[in-house]
Amino acid sequence: MRFTASPVVELPVGGAVLSFEQDNDSFEVGTSVWNSSLVLVKFAERCLGDAALPFADALRFAGARAIELGAGCGPAGMGLSRLGLADLVLTDTAAVLPALRRNLRRNRRHLPRAPRLAQLHWNCPAHLAQLAAPRRYDLVVAADVVYVQESVPHLVAAMDALADAERGVVLLGYQIRSPEAHQAFWDAVPAAFPVIEKVSREHLDPEYAFEESDVFILRRRPRQ
């Protein structure tokens, strides 16, 4: 991969500046940094710093078991790790894992605890079963993962398989990449996560409230 041919993306979070090398010329979409991952992290940072903002229950990082789907270059997961999400697995396909490992080494000194890395193809039952042991996850993180219609059923099935059956929450950074994938995703999600909350733009970090990017909270059941 030709990381040096593409700009390094910096993300100030939790009093440090994380930096991510990318390869925009790769055939793998995961080797580029996408805006929704940055928006997601800065939303979390803002909520954690202001108890008056909603969604605090979805951001209870202490003791939470978490996994990221389609981690790519790593900004969403590593940003949340910097904010205190300690028990975290970052996943992607075999072709993208080298970029993820490279950026984890680059940012390791800024992370209180290094996330674990794992290969995950959403349509692989063996991968899902291995990752769901010994128990499923309180929090599933995903940013900018809805872009191919054919992959949507596998993505939603993976979220369903990995999130705790009772209290599991999906923290989703989102941008419309394909009208067909967009429609398919939101048609499929309610069967697994019937409670869908779109974060108001006023609750996003003003400097990272990009017009095309949104944050959603997907839940198994309504907040208590």
Backbone hydrogen bonds, N-H to C=O, Kabsch-Sander energy under -0.5 kcal/mol:
donor,donor_aa,acceptor,acceptor_aa,energy
3,F,1,M,-1.0
5,A,2,R,-1.4
6,S,3,F,-1.5
6,S,22,Q,-0.5
9,V,20,F,-2.4
10,E,8,V,-0.5
11,L,18,L,-3.1
13,V,11,L,-0.5
13,V,16,A,-2.8
16,A,13,V,-1.6
18,L,11,L,-2.6
18,L,16,A,-0.6
20,F,9,V,-2.6
22,Q,3,F,-0.5
23,D,31,T,-3.1
26,S,23,D,-1.4
29,V,27,F,-0.6
31,T,28,E,-1.6
32,S,29,V,-1.4
34,W,32,S,-0.5
37,S,34,W,-1.4
38,L,34,W,-0.8
38,L,35,N,-0.6
39,V,35,N,-2.4
40,L,36,S,-2.2
41,V,37,S,-1.8
42,K,38,L,-2.4
43,F,39,V,-2.0
44,A,40,L,-2.2
45,E,41,V,-2.6
46,R,42,K,-2.0
47,C,43,F,-2.6
48,L,44,A,-2.7
49,G,45,E,-1.3
50,D,46,R,-0.5
50,D,47,C,-1.1
53,L,50,D,-1.7
58,A,55,F,-0.8
59,L,55,F,-0.6
59,L,56,A,-1.0
60,R,57,D,-0.9
61,F,59,L,-1.5
64,A,61,F,-2.0
66,A,64,A,-0.5
66,A,87,D,-2.7
67,I,139,L,-1.9
68,E,89,V,-2.8
69,L,141,V,-2.8
71,A,91,T,-3.0
74,G,71,A,-2.3
78,M,74,G,-2.5
79,G,75,P,-2.1
80,L,76,A,-2.3
81,S,77,G,-2.3
82,R,78,M,-2.2
83,L,79,G,-1.2
84,G,81,S,-1.7
85,L,80,L,-2.2
86,A,84,G,-1.4
87,D,64,A,-0.6
88,L,86,A,-1.4
89,V,66,A,-1.6
90,L,116,R,-3.4
91,T,68,E,-1.6
92,D,118,A,-1.4
96,V,93,T,-1.0
97,L,93,T,-1.5
99,A,96,V,-1.0
100,L,96,V,-1.6
101,R,97,L,-2.9
102,R,98,P,-2.2
103,N,99,A,-2.0
104,L,100,L,-1.9
105,R,101,R,-2.4
106,R,102,R,-1.7
107,N,103,N,-1.6
108,R,104,L,-1.1
110,H,107,N,-2.1
111,L,108,R,-1.6
116,R,88,L,-2.3
118,A,90,L,-2.1
120,L,92,D,-2.3
122,W,120,L,-0.6
124,C,121,H,-2.4
128,L,124,C,-2.0
129,A,125,P,-2.7
130,Q,126,A,-2.2
131,L,127,H,-2.3
132,A,128,L,-2.0
133,A,130,Q,-0.9
137,Y,162,L,-3.3
138,D,65,R,-1.7
139,L,65,R,-1.9
140,V,169,V,-2.8
141,V,67,I,-3.1
141,V,139,L,-0.5
142,A,171,L,-2.2
143,A,69,L,-0.6
144,D,173,G,-2.5
147,Y,145,V,-0.9
151,S,148,V,-1.1
152,V,148,V,-0.7
152,V,149,Q,-1.1
155,L,151,S,-2.4
156,V,152,V,-2.6
157,A,153,P,-2.1
158,A,154,H,-2.2
159,M,155,L,-2.4
160,D,156,V,-2.4
161,A,157,A,-2.4
162,L,158,A,-1.9
163,A,159,M,-2.2
164,D,137,Y,-3.2
168,G,164,D,-1.5
169,V,138,D,-2.0
170,V,218,L,-2.8
171,L,140,V,-2.9
171,L,169,V,-0.5
172,L,170,V,-0.7
172,L,216,F,-2.7
173,G,142,A,-2.8
173,G,171,L,-0.5
174,Y,214,D,-3.3
177,R,146,V,-0.6
177,R,175,Q,-0.6
182,H,178,S,-2.9
183,Q,179,P,-2.3
184,A,180,E,-2.3
185,F,181,A,-2.6
186,W,182,H,-2.1
187,D,183,Q,-1.6
188,A,184,A,-1.6
189,V,185,F,-2.4
191,A,188,A,-1.0
192,A,188,A,-0.5
192,A,189,V,-1.6
193,F,189,V,-2.9
195,V,219,R,-1.8
196,I,194,P,-0.7
197,E,195,V,-0.5
197,E,217,I,-2.7
199,V,197,E,-0.5
199,V,215,V,-2.8
203,H,200,S,-1.8
204,L,201,R,-1.2
208,Y,205,D,-1.8
209,A,206,P,-0.8
210,F,208,Y,-1.3
213,S,210,F,-1.5
214,D,174,Y,-2.9
216,F,172,L,-2.7
217,I,197,E,-2.9
218,L,170,V,-2.5
218,L,216,F,-0.5
219,R,195,V,-2.9
220,R,168,G,-1.0
